[in-house]
Amino acid sequence: MDWAPNKALDIVNTNPNQPRRLTQKISDAEIKFLLYDGPGKTLVLLHATGFPPELWHPIARELSHSYRIIVPFYYDHREAD
């Protein structure tokens, strides 16, 4: 599925070596993520233990030469029960 992040929620980043921080609204949830915009197919990088997405930066930066990389913030994105 091809989708584009909500433009109004895009935080502009002028540093080409850093990802864009974006938010995608899906129903009543807002998912924050980092976007390393590359020329190829989209890869989603997840961290199994809930660490911040910036830990993927060295790998995502290298992969972004060939791929579009999305790294969601899956820690602290909603209130716990």
C-alpha positions as CSV (number, residue, x, y, z in Angstrom):
1,M,0.0,0.0,0.0
2,D,1.4,3.4,-1.0
3,W,0.6,6.3,1.4
4,A,2.0,9.7,2.1
5,P,2.3,11.2,5.6
6,N,0.1,14.0,6.7
7,K,1.8,17.1,5.3
8,A,0.5,19.4,8.1
9,L,2.3,17.2,10.6
10,D,5.7,17.2,8.8
11,I,8.5,18.7,10.9
12,V,10.8,20.3,8.3
13,N,14.4,19.2,8.6
14,T,17.0,21.1,6.7
15,N,19.8,18.7,7.4
16,P,20.1,16.1,4.6
17,N,21.9,13.6,6.8
18,Q,19.0,13.5,9.3
19,P,15.6,11.9,8.8
20,R,12.3,13.8,8.7
21,R,10.1,13.4,11.8
22,L,6.6,12.8,10.6
23,T,3.2,11.8,12.0
24,Q,0.6,9.7,10.3
25,K,-3.0,9.8,11.5
26,I,-4.7,6.4,11.2
27,S,-8.3,6.5,12.5
28,D,-8.1,8.0,16.0
29,A,-4.4,7.2,16.4
30,E,-1.3,9.2,15.5
31,I,1.8,7.2,14.7
32,K,5.1,9.2,14.8
33,F,8.0,8.0,12.7
34,L,11.3,8.9,11.1
35,L,11.5,9.0,7.3
36,Y,14.8,8.5,5.5
37,D,13.6,9.3,2.0
38,G,15.4,7.2,-0.6
39,P,14.9,6.3,-4.2
40,G,13.8,2.7,-3.8
41,K,11.2,0.5,-2.3
42,T,10.0,1.1,1.3
43,L,11.6,-0.7,4.2
44,V,10.1,-0.5,7.7
45,L,12.6,-1.0,10.5
46,L,11.3,-2.1,13.9
47,H,13.0,-2.6,17.2
48,A,11.7,-5.5,19.3
49,T,12.3,-4.0,22.7
50,G,10.8,-0.6,22.2
51,F,13.9,1.5,22.0
52,P,13.7,4.9,20.3
53,P,13.9,4.8,16.5
54,E,17.1,6.9,16.5
55,L,19.0,3.8,17.3
56,W,18.5,2.7,13.7
57,H,20.1,5.9,12.4
58,P,23.5,4.4,11.3
59,I,21.8,1.6,9.4
60,A,18.9,3.6,8.0
61,R,21.2,6.3,6.8
62,E,23.2,3.8,4.8
63,L,20.1,2.0,3.5
64,S,18.5,5.3,2.4
65,H,20.8,5.5,-0.6
66,S,18.8,2.6,-2.1
67,Y,15.6,2.5,-0.1
68,R,12.9,4.6,1.5
69,I,13.2,3.9,5.2
70,I,10.4,4.3,7.8
71,V,11.2,3.9,11.5
72,P,8.2,4.2,13.8
73,F,8.2,5.4,17.3
74,Y,6.5,2.4,18.9
75,Y,7.5,3.2,22.5
76,D,5.2,5.6,24.4
77,H,2.7,6.1,21.5
78,R,-0.4,5.5,23.7
79,E,-1.4,5.3,27.3
80,A,-1.0,2.0,29.2
81,D,-3.9,0.3,30.7
